């Protein structure tokens, strides 16, 4: 930096000297250009790349500023008592952000930018250094996520911290220069759009934010956090991938009642609508509408049951529940709005099936012309389990277990038998194999060992592996929520009571949709299918309006129309055009094979 300060001094001296000598304006300008060329342009690359004090080195220090509370943040990179480095949280409020901005270093970058701006062509070196640093740091974050060093939420937090630091550099050091802003945007887009990973991870981060991160936050905090998310969202080209994962997580939050704030949920949808238009969020808004209508339907059904005044059921299937009807709360969902799934219904306990049949009869009599398709892979249940009394007591211990629908189906089997094999459970519940193993492993964890597994180790050995009701299960809590192990943990593990209230969902409830795996870098199969339909519809719409169009113009127009959701590669467009020609929507011009004609 010493050279920068001396160069600025020399330029000022020359300016004063030219003024003192009263040189003509043309001579003065030519003289200053010579000095600027010698002091700035000839040494621009060296000043940028110089080890330790060059623009790139200082930028690296700013980009790697430690989090608030660390020793480095308190004492500066040198760690010495005499360090005068001043680090401030982004926005100047440590309660709002854990990102530290090294303002003293940014002042150094600003001095260098001010010097280089005298020779506009030299500023390209600064922009190149900025772009390269963003790409290097971004690719490092991507690599950490690929190697499972950082989970999806941590990956996004790293991107947000990066963006705030480099935004401060562009805004404060480079005076908010438009070209620098453009290079920063392009650099973020370069590594974020290398695959679909960023869109996936951002949806996971938003899910975490809306479940727990914004719980109890005021309106200003919610707005600030969601605005930060939207900034990263704008960099994504695979916005449809984000939508697929976001919709899947939103469905789980709504059906599981896990949203931290309904206002925050609606605020996020409003921001997405402002960015991408009504079509992007129409299904999301439909999901909220379904939940509102479901609550109203549930209230009407409760009133209907009270009017019947049936405290004792006449249905023989309720005998296993002491003759009392099981209380169910049903979410009725519109198939087109919710993540699609093709999971066969499992075999439910007779008392639960009786309660569902009663609701279905009421619903179809109330709303004629509709059809209910039960999604037993979703939902939750409250079951009351009885265990052996404690030592010195004759009173049985009771716990209210909060479990999934699948876990309920498994546990109810142990009312009549103490031990069952994996094959027996599968045959009597019809739960899909992967989900069955996952739910069984969740019931056998050390903290919640409601069932005892016959084989040693975490995994399930095979069809003959046994599961025994653990009558000695203990917990300090009367009401116990049994957590699910992740699908990844269940897969790796496999390779290496009384009834209570239940809940179910109908017509398109959320579950693990095909291809939707958190942290995956690939485009889900369902999204690829949607892209084919969207692309073909866009091609037909354009050709119907234009009648005749050459290939390059068609590709350009299709890309422009679909860029709000995804950017189709030219090869993908070509394949869909070929498909439409085969189905006689389009034809090639006989004189020029690169020209297409619309066939009415």
Buried (B, 14 or more C-beta within 10 A) or exposed (E): BEBBEEBBEEBEEBBEEBEEEEBEEEEBEEBBEEBBEEBBBEBBBEBBEBEEBBBBBBBBBBBEBBEBEEEBBEBBBEEEEEEEBEBBBBBEEEEBBBBBBBBBBBBBBBBBBBBBBBBEEBBBBBBBBBBBBBBEBBEEBBEBBBEEEBBBBBBBBBBBBBBBBBBBBBBBBBEEBEEBBEBBBEBBBBBBBEBBBBBBBBBBBBBBBBBEBBEEBEEEBBBBBBEBBEBBBEBBBBBBBBBBBBBBBBBBBBBBEEBBBEEBBEBBBEBBBEBBEEEBBEBBBBBBEBBEBBEEBBEEBEEBBEEEEEEEBEBEBBEBBEBBBBEBBBBBBBEEBBBEBEBEEBBBBBBBBBBBEBBBEBBEEEEEEEEBEBBBBBBBBBBBBEBEEEEEEEEEBEBBBBBBBBBBBBBBBBBEEEEBBBEBBBEBBBBBEEBBBBBBBBBBBEEBBBBBBBBEEBBBBEEEBBBBBBBEBEBEEEEBEBEBBEBEBBBEBBEEBBBBBBBBBBBBBBBBBEBBBBBBBBBBEBBBEBBBEBBBEBBBEBBEEBEEBEBEBBBEBBBEBBEBBBEBEEEBBBBBBEBBBEEEBBEBEEEEEEBBBBEE
